[in-house]
Every structure is written in C-alpha cells, then in structure tokens.
Amino acid sequence: MSRPVAIALLVLTVAFPAHAVETLRIVMEQSKGAIEVRASQLWVGPDVEGGGFEAVPGGVAKVDFERERMLVNGTPVGGERVRFRAGPSAESLGREPIVAGPREVRGDVVVLPGRSGLTLVNVIALEDYLTAMVGSEMPASFPLEALKAQAVAARTYALHKKLRAYGEVFHLGSSVLHQVYDGVSREDPRTREAVEATRGEVLTFDLEPAETYFHASCGGRTENGGDALGRPLPYLASVRCGCGKLSTSHWRAKLSAAEVKKLLGTSSGAVGIESRTSTGRVRWLTASGRRKLDAVTFRQRAGYRNVKSLSFEVSSEGDSLHLKGSGYGHGAGLCQWGAKVAADEGWDYRRILSHYYPGTELQRLY
C-alpha cells in the first residue's frame, strides 16, 4: 500500500465526530462552452479551504474561461477554480439543490478549466451522493435488503476510488465507467432509507476498501474479476446467482451484414467463437477463420445495448448475424437482479454481500 493511501485509510477508519462529513468530488460534465449554475440563493467563492463566499445577484451565474482567466457573469475571478453553493447562507457544505449544467445536485459545484473547455465537479456529502446514486443504478422498487447491499457496495467503491485519487481535483465520474449518478432526480425515500440504515458501512479486504464492482445481471453465474475486468482479486470470484431464471436476464440481438462488416471487416457467415472464459463468456471471436477480435472490443464497437454481455451464442441467418445471450454488464461482483432474487428469498444485505464478495469483511468506518 502506498503511503498516501495508507494515510488516507487511517483518516477514514478513525471515528468521525458527529459534525464531520465525508465528501466526494464527482465529475458531472465536460463542456466546450460556458456553464450556467443557478439556485434560488447562490453563493460563489474560491475552491480552497476557508474560502470566502459572496452572494450571486439573481441566483444565476454564467461561468466561462477566456484568455487563461475564469469569468463569472463576465467578471474575472481569482484562481483557476471557482466554487458555488446554494442556500440561505454560505457557512457549510450545501444540502439545498443547485442546478449545474444538465443536473440538479446537492452539495457544492466546482468549475475548473479542462483539456478542451470547462469541467463541472460536484462536491457532495457521501451519504447524499449515495441516495441519488443508488436510485440511478438500481430501481427504487427493489427489496430494501437489495438496496442496502447496493448502498454498501457503492459506498465501498466510492471510497476505494477516493483513496486512489488522493490529492486529485476529483475522485470519480458519473457515468457507467464508474457509478451512474443523475443527481436529485433519482433520490427516493427508499434509497435514502437503505443508505441511512447502512451509514458508514464498507467492505474491506486487507484493511482497505475493496474494489466492489457490480453489474445489472450475470445470467446465472458471475464472472471472475480477472476475466471480466483484468482485476484478478480473490473476492471477485465466480459464484452462482439466482438471476438466471429471470426473463430479464436473457436477450437477443441482430446485426446486419453491413454492421458486421464494419465491425469485423468480413461478412457475417465467417464469424465464429474462438474461445471462452471458464464461465462460458466469449473471450475471442474469429473472422474468416483467421482474423481474431477480442470480445470486449467487439462489444464496445457493437454497442453495449446491442450486445448486453459476453455470455452469448452466435449464428448466421442469411446476411445477418444473430446473437442469443444472457446477462447485462461485465458480470463481476454484485449482480443487481441477483440481489433482488436473493432478497425476495429472505436474504439480508449482509448475506448478499458476503455471497458476491467472498472473503471481504463488513465494517463501519463512521
């Protein structure tokens, strides 16, 4: 473990005083043009500890970056980053919603110059983030024990990413590449209940928050972390799952001859499966019996909504290619639909988590 990670973990594992708030920095948008930030009562200040905030007249701020300067409503401001918060005062991290770019969020909003424009970052209390993030990743109608399992997995993953991004401007993104986060619109009383019921709980392995990946559906058996993600971690093991019996776990896709030729450079009739992983997921495809293409790249090019997982059979019908598969996602870690099945059968969230992340320990950090 590197020294910064060890130090950060020590800070996390110390009991937090009642007033302390663990926060995350989430990238929400990369914009080539100006960004608008608004709230009924809006404050602006530098993105530094103890920075002074001033009220924004009218509650609307247009942020731009020109000639190496940050501009707020046309006026240059000091520093490379500017921070906004909403509420009747600027005394603490905001809980009131603030509209920034495409989303309404809680917490503060930081705007900073990026590689090709402006980057929008949400600085938010971890538990507030989880309430919206769980609702973005899992239907709020799922059983409460499944929602609790998702909350713990998401909290653990977020803290793991925060430790790895020690000292960086942001910790993780808001898309499927990290954890989907759509802001206030995805908050729900049931997701908040799940988050509050598991407050501060994380899964650890070797004294660190685990890399708790998750996915929608595995199709009946999860994939090991090495084959799915290049992360051969002992707790990302392949385990049986009850989601395979659900109709939602099975799918079909049809790719036209033109689509297949664009993807593989050959006609559909020449496409076959070269090899599979130990769980039966496709590892390599062949084209014209010679050219090989790894299945991960094939899925990326074909689109994740078309090829929902790498657990599929392939056949040719006429000039098109037909896929019949099961599961949705990379298949490693917690299976969300499997968690629902387990919760429906009476499993609590602790049992669900120990099943999908064997060898980890559930701990309360704060």
Secondary structure, 3 states (H helix, E strand, C coil): CCHHHHHHHHHHHCCCCCCCCCEEEEEEEEECCCEEEECCCEEEEECCCCCCCEECHHHEEEEEEECCEEEECCEEECCCCEEEEECCCCCCCCCCCEEECCEEECCEEEEEECCCCEEEEEEEEHHHHHHHHHHHHCCCCCCHHHHHHHHHHHHHHHHHHHHHCCCCCCCECCCCCCCCCCHHHHCCHHHHHHHHHCCCEEEEECCEECCCCEECECCCECCCHHHHHCCCCCCCCCCECHHHHCHHHEEEEEECHHHHHHHHCCCHHHEEEEEECCCCCEEEEEECCCEEEEHHHHHHHHCCCCCCCCCEEEEEECCEEEEEEECECCCCCEEHHHHHHHHHCCCCHHHHHHHHCCCCEEEECC
